[in-house]
């Protein structure tokens, strides 16, 4: 007599599985919930930080068609050549700080963070030089000369924000590897709210006009970085992972660069 056909799948689930028993075998719902609770604050904080430069473009765009085109082009150029690269450079901290925190080598987290900030500062200088030649580069890429000129003016005042953005991304990775994500939402939405007031004042209430939009973005990004830096400095939860600056971080610059550059290249 033939044995009954085995209709169980590789995971032991029958098609007629009831009450979600099959799904429970396929997916760990508790783990999925944990991952979602960890990911959503990170997504929101990144959206809020990204919105700072977007809001500046919106205010600049209300000044005229050339201003709208110039600020949009400048923001795209800055994102591709600068902000995205800075995000990639900080990616190595996810590996290094994650390993250090997991191994309870807490003092290494601050050393890796400082080394990463030094690397970000160095590359910010290089990118700033590149941004100084924005107009001829864009014209060479067959962009409209008038719009290229407006983009060059806009990106000139974004340069200070580039340095702050590099530091900001490093601190974000430093916090994320310690599973600290909820405060990131607060510390990202506050600068965005402040930014509306700053950009409105500089663009509409001063003689800066168009220049005020990127200047406001730079100021707001610096505020974002300083708020997180103060949080790390004074919150008790970081008493083991942040104990001040150390010259030892210079010894890890090369090691950090070997991970940071490939990480930046993948995003770039």
BAFI-3210 file (N, C-alpha, C; in Angstrom, 3 decimals, decimal comma, padded with zeros to 6 digits):
// residues 268
n [1|2|3|4|5|6|7|8|9|10|11|12|13|14|15|16|17|18|19|20|21|22|23|24|25|26|27|28|29|30|31|32|33|34|35|36|37|38|39|40|41|42|43|44|45|46|47|48|49|50|51|52|53|54|55|56|57|58|59|60|61|62|63|64|65|66|67|68|69|70|71|72|73|74|75|76|77|78|79|80|81|82|83|84|85|86|87|88|89|90|91|92|93|94|95|96|97|98|99|100|101|102|103|104|105|106|107|108|109|110|111|112|113|114|115|116|117|118|119|120|121|122|123|124|125|126|127|128|129|130|131|132|133|134|135|136|137|138|139|140|141|142|143|144|145|146|147|148|149|150|151|152|153|154|155|156|157|158|159|160|161|162|163|164|165|166|167|168|169|170|171|172|173|174|175|176|177|178|179|180|181|182|183|184|185|186|187|188|189|190|191|192|193|194|195|196|197|198|199|200|201|202|203|204|205|206|207|208|209|210|211|212|213|214|215|216|217|218|219|220|221|222|223|224|225|226|227|228|229|230|231|232|233|234|235|236|237|238|239|240|241|242|243|244|245|246|247|248|249|250|251|252|253|254|255|256|257|258|259|260|261|262|263|264|265|266|267|268]
n.u [000,856|000,508|002,306|001,006|001,069|003,612|003,119|004,375|006,386|009,820|010,269|008,694|006,019|002,576|000,371|-002,216|-001,943|-002,981|-004,056|-001,797|000,444|002,259|003,463|004,777|006,782|008,268|008,922|010,334|008,445|008,777|011,439|011,281|009,659|011,361|013,414|012,014|011,281|013,768|014,624|012,778|013,005|015,592|015,204|013,396|014,938|016,974|015,443|014,527|016,952|017,831|015,842|016,499|018,294|016,620|014,444|015,720|016,251|013,632|012,850|014,705|013,894|011,550|012,326|012,781|013,004|015,602|016,951|015,649|016,368|019,156|019,650|018,560|020,167|022,637|022,191|021,841|024,361|025,936|025,005|025,728|028,546|029,458|027,794|026,755|029,143|030,314|028,528|029,080|031,770|031,498|030,420|032,138|032,279|030,127|030,954|033,400|032,794|030,628|031,814|033,569|031,785|030,291|032,271|032,745|034,732|034,811|036,147|037,316|035,398|035,167|037,667|037,638|035,584|036,695|038,875|037,502|036,215|038,405|039,253|036,985|037,080|039,427|038,750|036,636|037,885|039,154|036,908|035,733|037,490|037,004|034,327|034,709|035,244|032,885|031,279|032,819|033,050|030,396|029,616|031,320|030,107|028,022|025,939|023,587|025,053|024,226|022,641|024,530|026,250|024,630|024,306|026,919|027,270|025,416|026,358|028,736|028,153|027,330|029,500|030,557|028,607|029,130|031,347|030,239|028,279|029,712|030,833|028,445|027,312|029,137|028,733|026,118|026,424|027,993|026,160|024,118|025,306|025,301|022,749|021,107|018,563|016,010|016,307|017,505|015,531|014,296|016,471|016,808|014,467|014,133|016,264|015,354|012,886|013,816|015,248|013,405|012,679|015,173|015,939|013,820|014,111|016,712|016,483|014,211|014,126|016,525|019,316|020,603|019,158|019,057|021,507|021,130|019,705|021,364|023,181|021,647|021,087|023,631|024,071|022,012|022,702|025,053|023,964|022,533|024,618|025,983|024,042|023,782|026,406|026,604|024,748|025,992|028,188|027,195|025,260|024,628|024,696|026,779|029,123|031,007|031,681|032,424|034,938|036,303|038,669|041,365|044,747|045,432|043,753|044,791|046,457|044,845|043,889|044,742|043,952|041,209|040,667|041,009|038,676|036,779|037,022|036,365|033,718|032,640|032,951|031,122|028,654|028,910]
n.v [-001,202|002,205|004,888|007,863|011,001|013,278|016,475|018,483|021,378|022,489|023,806|022,569|023,307|022,979|023,452|023,961|025,111|026,548|029,461|031,013|029,493|028,507|030,839|031,667|029,820|030,429|033,117|035,068|036,747|038,386|039,160|040,479|042,638|043,939|044,717|046,464|048,473|049,451|050,321|052,234|054,760|055,460|055,806|057,956|059,980|060,344|061,255|063,702|065,102|065,202|066,795|069,358|070,592|070,406|072,055|074,531|074,769|075,000|077,510|079,151|078,723|080,180|082,687|083,073|081,806|081,210|081,107|078,929|076,836|076,986|076,509|073,955|072,458|072,875|071,666|069,014|068,476|068,886|066,837|064,497|064,725|065,396|065,177|062,528|061,131|061,688|060,375|057,752|057,511|057,469|055,007|052,936|052,980|051,554|048,950|048,906|050,208|048,658|046,137|046,790|047,596|045,272|043,554|044,675|046,569|049,395|051,879|052,012|052,866|055,672|056,338|055,319|056,918|059,511|059,216|058,795|061,246|062,904|061,939|062,576|065,356|065,890|064,999|066,688|069,107|068,596|068,158|070,644|072,232|071,176|071,980|074,683|075,072|074,783|076,194|076,321|073,541|072,639|074,062|072,877|070,446|070,961|072,512|075,198|078,416|080,624|079,411|077,678|079,500|080,512|078,182|077,783|079,936|079,258|076,774|077,521|078,632|076,428|075,044|075,313|073,783|071,249|070,260|070,046|068,171|065,843|065,307|064,961|062,626|060,736|060,752|059,855|057,177|056,263|056,364|054,674|052,143|051,554|050,986|053,158|054,943|056,183|058,805|060,049|060,812|062,965|064,739|065,309|066,332|068,704|070,544|070,783|072,074|074,491|075,324|076,213|078,719|080,026|079,977|081,339|083,869|084,674|084,623|086,179|088,375|089,677|091,213|089,221|087,371|085,186|083,977|083,495|081,128|078,696|079,347|079,262|076,534|075,488|076,545|075,273|072,576|072,547|073,146|070,795|068,919|069,911|069,669|066,864|066,292|067,547|066,031|063,505|064,227|064,929|063,085|060,422|057,784|057,477|057,338|055,353|054,937|057,385|059,342|061,637|063,497|061,952|061,497|059,098|058,330|059,113|057,083|055,225|056,096|055,264|052,556|052,893|054,258|052,308|050,899|052,887|054,216|052,224|051,876|054,417|054,505|052,582|053,788|056,118]
n.w [000,000|-000,838|000,654|002,239|000,513|001,232|002,106|003,363|003,603|003,191|005,523|007,299|007,288|006,661|003,880|004,723|007,119|010,177|012,094|011,848|012,330|010,487|009,500|011,784|011,967|009,758|010,044|012,583|014,584|016,807|016,587|014,146|014,853|016,623|014,871|013,214|015,031|015,529|013,039|012,016|013,530|012,653|009,909|009,924|011,164|009,259|007,111|008,149|008,506|005,845|004,833|005,539|003,681|001,504|002,146|002,113|-000,630|-001,531|-000,498|-001,795|-004,395|-004,625|-005,264|-007,935|-011,358|-012,277|-009,862|-008,696|-010,448|-010,234|-007,462|-007,186|-008,937|-007,696|-005,205|-005,967|-007,083|-004,808|-003,168|-004,571|-004,904|-002,390|000,176|000,023|-000,197|002,286|003,944|003,191|004,020|006,777|007,164|007,871|010,596|011,495|011,358|012,880|015,373|016,070|016,463|018,553|020,581|020,942|021,875|024,275|024,417|025,192|025,210|022,764|021,014|021,136|020,177|017,569|016,598|016,757|015,019|012,652|012,355|011,904|009,424|007,905|008,073|006,637|004,025|003,575|003,148|000,699|-000,960|-000,737|-002,183|-004,713|-004,987|-005,214|-007,828|-009,134|-011,051|-013,616|-013,990|-014,240|-016,498|-018,316|-018,379|-019,963|-018,925|-018,488|-018,649|-017,016|-015,067|-014,034|-012,879|-010,853|-009,370|-008,506|-006,771|-004,818|-003,823|-002,741|-000,274|001,022|001,802|004,539|005,833|004,878|006,299|008,876|008,312|007,759|010,313|011,696|010,540|011,422|014,223|014,275|013,419|015,511|017,623|016,700|016,626|019,255|019,721|020,145|019,163|019,289|020,526|018,357|016,592|017,881|018,073|015,434|014,360|015,748|014,880|012,227|012,534|013,629|011,464|009,540|010,542|010,473|007,718|006,552|007,710|006,853|004,051|003,401|005,124|005,280|003,545|002,240|000,693|-001,959|-001,306|001,334|001,648|001,233|003,206|005,510|005,556|006,089|008,655|010,090|009,821|011,272|013,774|014,162|014,394|016,678|018,676|018,912|019,639|022,141|023,495|023,544|025,044|027,611|028,464|030,687|029,840|028,115|029,471|029,464|026,794|025,800|026,781|026,412|024,335|022,523|021,651|020,708|018,732|016,295|015,551|014,427|012,050|009,474|009,482|009,792|007,428|005,490|005,584|005,375|002,866|000,815|001,640|001,188|-001,553|-002,419|-001,905|-003,332]
ca.u [000,000|001,334|002,259|000,397|001,983|004,070|002,948|005,054|007,486|011,141|010,262|007,784|004,700|001,584|-000,377|-003,458|-001,593|-003,948|-003,692|-000,496|001,555|003,255|004,229|005,634|007,963|009,054|009,363|010,342|007,710|009,374|012,655|010,862|009,198|012,556|014,092|011,206|011,412|015,119|014,814|011,903|013,629|016,733|014,665|012,830|016,011|017,626|014,517|014,523|018,220|017,830|014,870|017,089|018,754|015,470|013,687|016,479|015,996|012,263|012,830|015,459|013,112|010,505|012,913|012,795|013,272|017,045|017,298|015,145|017,212|020,508|019,687|018,305|021,380|023,678|021,870|022,129|025,819|026,467|024,645|026,501|029,991|029,828|027,022|026,716|030,493|030,494|027,741|029,832|032,963|031,125|029,914|033,089|032,028|029,154|031,729|034,381|032,125|029,808|032,698|034,062|030,705|029,957|033,359|032,839|035,927|034,064|036,989|037,666|034,364|035,511|038,862|037,185|034,794|037,605|039,628|036,587|036,000|039,622|039,189|035,921|037,580|040,404|038,064|035,811|038,757|039,324|035,640|035,532|038,267|036,227|033,146|035,129|035,276|031,578|030,792|033,450|032,766|029,031|029,613|031,981|029,118|026,988|024,836|023,388|026,026|023,593|022,246|025,782|026,749|023,772|024,628|028,226|027,044|024,674|027,180|029,805|027,700|027,079|030,779|030,637|027,713|029,737|032,177|029,336|027,563|030,626|030,872|027,115|027,152|029,968|028,066|024,946|026,882|028,448|024,975|023,362|025,961|024,966|021,290|020,448|017,942|014,849|016,704|017,904|014,362|014,145|017,594|016,765|013,286|014,323|016,979|014,522|011,945|014,578|015,707|012,359|012,808|016,443|015,948|012,852|014,688|017,856|016,080|013,167|014,222|017,855|019,769|021,272|018,315|019,378|022,636|020,682|019,175|022,419|023,789|020,764|021,292|024,897|023,864|021,143|023,461|025,944|023,132|022,250|025,821|026,289|023,057|024,169|027,686|026,304|024,048|027,018|029,089|026,619|024,380|025,333|024,795|028,008|030,283|032,004|032,076|033,018|035,648|037,106|039,521|042,602|045,669|045,551|042,909|045,598|047,070|043,849|043,387|044,992|043,080|039,838|040,563|040,915|037,267|035,942|037,057|035,484|032,334|032,239|032,884|029,892|027,534|029,181]
ca.v [000,000|003,402|005,812|009,147|012,014|014,257|017,817|019,472|022,081|022,321|024,378|021,824|023,919|022,433|024,518|024,300|025,539|027,507|030,340|031,635|028,654|028,409|032,085|031,731|029,010|031,097|034,433|035,350|038,005|039,221|039,734|041,435|043,834|044,621|045,336|047,606|049,523|050,000|050,929|053,387|056,011|055,777|056,328|059,279|060,946|060,632|062,082|065,047|065,758|065,462|067,849|070,677|071,156|070,490|073,255|075,680|074,844|075,488|078,952|079,789|078,610|081,198|083,967|083,174|080,564|080,948|080,708|077,570|075,914|077,016|075,852|072,525|071,882|072,902|070,663|067,701|068,388|068,751|065,514|063,461|064,862|065,696|064,598|061,066|060,639|061,762|059,282|056,530|057,483|057,121|053,638|052,023|052,955|050,501|047,724|049,046|050,477|047,493|045,118|047,266|047,578|043,872|042,958|045,484|047,425|050,638|053,043|052,030|053,556|057,095|056,438|055,150|058,105|060,632|058,939|058,994|062,693|063,453|061,566|063,378|066,729|065,918|064,904|067,891|070,119|068,236|068,395|072,094|072,721|070,785|072,841|076,032|075,096|074,286|076,839|075,802|072,110|072,493|074,548|071,823|069,372|071,486|073,154|076,602|079,247|081,431|078,497|077,193|080,579|080,531|076,979|077,994|080,832|078,503|075,722|078,190|078,828|075,107|074,453|075,099|072,697|069,969|069,819|069,620|066,971|064,718|065,017|064,487|061,232|059,906|060,613|059,001|055,781|056,017|056,119|053,532|050,888|051,326|050,792|054,387|055,465|057,031|060,209|060,614|061,454|064,264|065,602|065,631|067,144|070,034|071,419|071,039|073,120|075,737|075,699|076,989|080,099|080,595|080,193|082,399|085,146|085,049|084,823|087,195|089,506|090,287|091,515|088,049|086,820|083,855|083,426|083,119|079,755|077,728|079,729|078,726|075,083|075,239|076,839|074,242|071,319|072,716|073,003|069,360|068,258|070,364|069,085|065,471|066,294|067,872|064,858|062,495|064,737|065,085|061,981|059,432|056,493|057,420|057,509|054,334|054,993|058,686|059,880|062,778|063,362|061,198|061,498|057,718|058,167|059,319|055,802|054,376|056,756|054,407|051,382|053,343|054,637|051,096|050,518|054,039|054,532|051,312|052,153|055,623|054,176|051,836|054,727|057,117]
ca.w [000,000|-000,963|001,781|001,872|-000,019|002,219|001,533|004,182|002,959|003,801|006,858|008,155|007,262|005,743|003,230|005,411|008,460|010,699|013,206|011,632|012,799|009,416|009,469|012,953|011,697|008,724|010,487|014,012|014,671|017,847|016,011|013,122|015,553|017,134|013,738|012,768|016,046|015,395|011,723|011,765|013,983|011,794|008,651|010,184|011,416|007,980|006,329|008,715|008,180|004,406|004,552|005,786|002,406|000,604|002,516|001,607|-002,071|-001,697|-000,261|-002,881|-005,618|-004,668|-005,674|-009,395|-012,089|-012,276|-008,500|-008,499|-011,214|-009,676|-006,151|-007,396|-009,519|-006,665|-004,190|-006,560|-007,187|-003,454|-002,662|-005,262|-004,710|-001,017|001,273|-000,114|000,090|003,732|004,513|002,950|004,869|008,157|007,207|008,515|012,033|011,789|011,581|013,955|016,651|016,383|017,029|019,843|021,570|021,207|022,656|025,490|024,369|025,057|024,946|021,352|020,250|021,012|019,338|016,187|016,243|016,529|013,792|011,529|012,210|011,289|008,008|007,295|007,961|005,545|002,737|003,416|002,543|-000,717|-001,655|-000,776|-003,329|-005,893|-005,061|-005,613|-009,295|-009,572|-012,279|-014,839|-014,152|-014,748|-017,885|-019,084|-018,499|-020,864|-018,225|-018,843|-017,926|-015,970|-013,994|-013,437|-012,024|-009,663|-008,596|-007,881|-005,633|-003,801|-003,207|-001,994|001,103|001,609|002,213|005,994|006,211|004,505|007,422|009,946|007,880|007,963|011,746|012,081|010,130|012,300|015,517|014,067|013,422|016,881|018,441|016,183|017,003|020,661|019,725|020,588|017,947|019,570|020,667|017,072|015,988|018,537|017,722|014,007|014,062|016,346|013,936|011,052|012,920|013,740|010,122|008,871|010,991|010,014|006,270|006,251|008,124|006,020|002,653|003,224|006,042|005,202|002,182|001,675|-000,360|-002,482|-000,559|002,665|001,673|001,570|004,477|006,554|005,590|006,786|010,076|010,670|009,912|012,416|014,969|014,283|014,902|018,036|019,592|019,161|020,355|023,538|024,044|023,827|026,078|028,945|028,856|031,512|029,162|027,314|030,342|029,126|025,382|025,490|027,944|025,989|023,157|022,734|020,511|020,247|017,542|015,090|015,186|013,766|010,844|008,307|009,595|009,529|006,016|004,668|005,556|005,037|001,433|000,074|002,017|000,463|-002,984|-002,681|-001,918|-004,355]
c.u [000,880|001,173|001,662|001,465|002,332|004,016|003,602|006,199|008,778|011,178|009,286|006,376|003,805|000,798|-001,605|-003,187|-002,508|-003,331|-002,281|000,671|002,654|004,129|005,189|006,898|008,880|009,678|009,284|009,705|008,300|010,629|012,311|010,399|010,371|013,285|013,338|011,337|012,782|015,267|014,010|012,501|014,819|016,269|014,149|013,918|016,737|016,749|014,534|015,817|018,293|016,913|015,440|017,537|017,597|014,642|014,401|016,269|014,599|012,194|013,578|014,647|012,015|011,030|012,933|013,160|014,753|017,489|016,840|016,037|018,616|020,616|019,451|019,535|022,497|023,440|022,153|023,631|026,450|026,181|025,534|027,983|030,405|029,079|026,965|028,078|030,758|029,715|028,478|031,062|032,636|030,677|030,842|032,863|031,006|029,863|032,609|033,722|031,227|030,630|033,180|033,002|030,328|031,003|033,591|034,163|035,442|034,927|037,374|036,624|034,698|036,732|038,495|036,400|035,699|038,417|038,758|036,322|037,210|039,626|038,142|036,363|038,542|039,708|037,109|036,616|038,925|038,053|035,344|036,294|037,535|035,018|033,492|035,178|033,953|031,141|031,482|033,178|031,380|028,912|030,250|031,036|027,881|025,741|024,753|024,325|025,409|023,183|023,479|026,368|025,941|024,058|025,947|028,107|026,392|025,586|028,347|029,425|027,261|028,353|030,895|029,759|028,271|030,572|031,297|028,622|028,427|030,701|029,542|026,915|027,973|029,297|026,828|025,335|027,330|027,267|024,229|023,982|025,765|023,459|020,543|019,866|016,771|015,249|017,099|016,743|014,177|015,233|017,687|015,578|013,423|015,107|016,163|013,504|012,623|014,964|014,670|012,457|014,070|016,396|014,957|013,444|015,806|017,448|015,164|013,340|015,598|018,205|020,453|020,473|018,682|020,506|022,214|020,192|020,259|023,108|022,964|020,926|022,568|024,750|023,063|021,853|024,450|025,179|022,832|023,430|026,091|025,305|023,418|025,473|027,474|025,595|025,050|027,899|028,474|025,681|025,172|025,552|026,068|029,266|031,372|032,531|032,621|033,631|036,557|037,985|040,828|043,460|045,876|044,756|043,700|046,240|046,128|043,309|043,560|044,073|041,642|039,645|040,391|039,480|036,387|035,889|036,240|034,007|031,805|032,072|031,594|028,685|027,677|028,902]
c.v [001,237|004,287|007,134|010,141|013,030|015,648|018,886|020,094|021,845|022,854|023,684|022,356|023,198|023,586|024,930|024,746|026,650|028,339|030,894|030,801|028,546|029,657|032,172|030,910|029,688|032,381|034,542|036,720|038,947|039,912|040,770|042,737|044,642|045,363|046,564|048,768|050,181|050,790|052,207|054,697|056,427|056,375|057,745|060,328|061,312|061,504|063,520|065,791|066,109|066,627|069,243|071,320|071,294|071,739|074,510|075,868|075,388|076,999|079,698|079,792|079,637|082,556|084,140|081,853|080,203|080,470|079,280|076,552|075,833|076,284|074,348|071,820|071,810|071,835|069,251|067,461|068,165|067,367|064,431|063,525|065,047|064,925|063,072|060,458|060,643|060,655|057,955|056,413|057,032|055,669|052,656|051,936|051,890|049,180|047,835|049,265|049,314|046,386|045,522|047,203|046,145|043,183|043,690|046,246|048,858|051,843|053,143|052,776|055,030|057,279|056,286|056,375|059,283|060,434|059,184|060,469|063,367|063,160|062,397|064,820|066,862|065,895|066,073|069,015|069,852|068,533|069,884|072,725|072,392|071,694|074,265|076,185|074,594|074,883|076,316|074,313|071,905|072,984|073,507|070,642|069,829|071,981|074,622|077,489|080,053|080,568|077,945|078,229|080,650|079,329|077,140|078,902|080,068|077,524|076,306|078,325|077,523|074,470|074,297|073,945|071,326|069,409|069,285|068,326|065,722|064,312|064,417|063,016|060,289|059,689|059,731|057,529|055,362|055,659|054,863|052,203|050,570|051,163|051,979|055,070|056,405|058,499|060,860|061,327|062,855|065,226|065,887|066,518|068,551|070,963|071,737|072,128|074,474|076,249|076,529|078,465|080,764|080,926|081,280|083,769|085,590|085,365|086,023|088,446|090,161|090,548|090,321|087,437|085,388|083,197|082,932|081,686|078,723|078,058|079,189|077,218|074,739|075,458|075,724|072,894|071,380|072,591|071,530|068,623|068,629|069,799|067,637|065,388|066,593|066,709|063,772|062,935|064,665|063,957|060,903|058,105|056,350|057,538|056,473|054,470|056,352|059,262|061,033|062,466|062,651|061,247|060,089|057,487|058,338|058,007|054,930|054,985|055,867|053,198|051,762|053,671|053,423|050,580|051,652|054,303|053,547|051,539|053,375|055,343|053,439|052,758|055,719|056,537]
c.w [000,000|000,271|001,335|001,443|001,058|001,606|002,386|003,407|003,701|005,217|007,795|008,178|006,281|005,124|004,001|006,849|008,950|011,804|013,085|012,076|011,760|009,383|010,647|012,773|010,687|009,249|011,999|014,200|015,718|017,329|014,952|013,755|016,084|016,021|013,240|013,742|015,998|014,101|011,523|012,289|013,123|010,475|008,848|010,392|010,131|007,093|006,836|008,393|006,690|004,061|004,767|004,482|001,422|000,878|002,021|000,112|-002,336|-001,522|-001,355|-004,163|-005,744|-005,126|-007,184|-010,043|-012,084|-010,899|-008,203|-009,202|-010,617|-008,350|-006,274|-007,955|-008,485|-005,607|-004,700|-006,646|-005,815|-002,880|-003,260|-004,899|-003,258|000,046|001,207|000,220|001,589|004,441|004,355|003,830|006,288|008,286|007,895|010,018|012,411|012,078|012,816|015,312|017,059|017,012|018,420|020,930|021,933|022,061|023,976|025,586|024,157|024,704|023,472|020,522|020,070|020,126|017,872|015,719|015,919|015,253|012,566|011,288|011,565|009,792|007,286|007,102|006,784|004,188|002,508|002,782|001,051|-001,512|-001,750|-001,932|-004,627|-006,070|-005,480|-007,127|-009,885|-010,902|-013,535|-015,071|-014,747|-016,185|-018,798|-019,315|-019,272|-020,133|-018,640|-018,016|-016,787|-014,777|-013,283|-012,492|-010,730|-008,766|-007,858|-006,663|-004,486|-003,068|-002,408|-000,524|001,772|002,157|003,730|006,466|005,884|005,649|008,555|009,586|008,056|009,426|012,215|011,739|011,008|013,655|015,396|014,093|014,822|017,785|018,001|016,584|018,480|020,855|020,313|019,354|018,220|019,756|019,342|016,393|016,564|018,092|016,225|013,662|014,641|015,416|012,687|011,352|013,031|012,364|009,371|009,254|010,475|008,532|005,874|006,570|007,187|004,581|002,493|004,074|006,066|003,744|001,521|000,533|-000,710|-001,695|000,825|002,765|001,978|002,886|005,645|006,682|006,349|008,287|010,745|010,784|011,073|013,730|015,224|014,897|016,358|019,056|019,931|019,950|021,840|024,228|024,429|024,993|027,480|029,374|029,596|030,794|028,335|028,172|030,075|027,705|024,969|026,751|027,558|024,792|023,509|021,470|019,957|018,962|016,249|014,622|014,368|012,477|009,617|008,322|009,266|008,055|005,113|004,584|005,048|003,539|000,597|000,385|001,278|-001,020|-003,325|-002,753|-003,054|-005,724]
res [x|x|x|x|x|x|x|x|x|x|x|x|x|x|x|x|x|x|x|x|x|x|x|x|x|x|x|x|x|x|x|x|x|x|x|x|x|x|x|x|x|x|x|x|x|x|x|x|x|x|x|x|x|x|x|x|x|x|x|x|x|x|x|x|x|x|x|x|x|x|x|x|x|x|x|x|x|x|x|x|x|x|x|x|x|x|x|x|x|x|x|x|x|x|x|x|x|x|x|x|x|x|x|x|x|x|x|x|x|x|x|x|x|x|x|x|x|x|x|x|x|x|x|x|x|x|x|x|x|x|x|x|x|x|x|x|x|x|x|x|x|x|x|x|x|x|x|x|x|x|x|x|x|x|x|x|x|x|x|x|x|x|x|x|x|x|x|x|x|x|x|x|x|x|x|x|x|x|x|x|x|x|x|x|x|x|x|x|x|x|x|x|x|x|x|x|x|x|x|x|x|x|x|x|x|x|x|x|x|x|x|x|x|x|x|x|x|x|x|x|x|x|x|x|x|x|x|x|x|x|x|x|x|x|x|x|x|x|x|x|x|x|x|x|x|x|x|x|x|x|x|x|x|x|x|x|x|x|x|x|x|x|x|x|x|x|x|x]
***
